[in-house]
Amino acid sequence: MLDKYCEEQLIIKEKALNKTEINRLIQLIYNYSPKNGTFSHSIPGLHTRRYSKISKDWEKSFYVPSVIIVAQGVKAVRIGKETFQIDKGCMLMLPVGVPVALKTIQASYEKPFLGIGLTLEPEKIAEFVQKVYPNGLPSVKTRNVGYTTDADEGIINSVTRLFECLQNSSDTELLAPIIKDEILVRLLRSSIGIQIAEIGFADSKVQHIAKAIQWLLSNFSMPMKVSDLAMISNMSVSVFHKHFKEATSMSPLQYQKILRLQEARHLMLSRKMDAATACQLVGYASASQFSRDYSSYFGNPPRKDIDILYNQLKKFDESKDTE
């Protein structure tokens, strides 16, 4: 639930936003998100999210480098020890891929939470950095796992026009790439532009850490040495630890453990795999340790957690036609 201060801030922001523009975006997201859940679209890298209920528990997921923009409602995003609250007209930028926990804290059937995600591509960012920052990129003094700021009217307008391209296949093919470039330029010129620009520099600290993260994503079931990850990142072990913690809000060992637990859950849910087999496939040597870690992270032991998820999916399938 929102406290009184947060409610007051939302009212102030509501007055400052261009209601016509944000309402157009709300309607488009609603139209292209026909029920609760996350949806991919024919425009690469564009996703929408719709949730009609306040969350009781934290939902575990994984986000690639991206910008999340909220059109309606309020959501909390927890990454490691950091928690971000994003509300109407707010953007959250994540420079590297990270496991996240999500909680919808303002939503209803009449006014569901509606948000979009845009994947950030390092190669595309690199194309525009020199044009937006012709005198060089200012130094980044402090780094964080995520950055928040309000989306200005220009960003809201360009995102709305991007959604409108979905109404015509020719627009999706010809105009959407141009509008995506416009959005990226506007993002690079925003208050979090420097942090976004870093993603496009092959020699930046963010990209060095991204190389280690890519190794972990591809090899999470394998034994891992921090010294090897530091070598991949071209850093000393101590410097690597520091920058990895800044970028992910967790240690490399914690990051690997969460990847293993999320993949094990996916295997048990999608393939009806038993916990003993799943834990071995994701790299656990001890079934009891796996069960303890799983219970600590997801809130229930493996079998109970999967049973709960199956029941939730069953109820969702029964109700989706009447929603």
Summary of the structure (lengths in Angstrom):
residues: 323
radius of gyration: 20.5
end to end distance: 23.6
largest distance: 57.9
contacts: 1010
relative contact order: 0.11
helix: 52%
strand: 18%
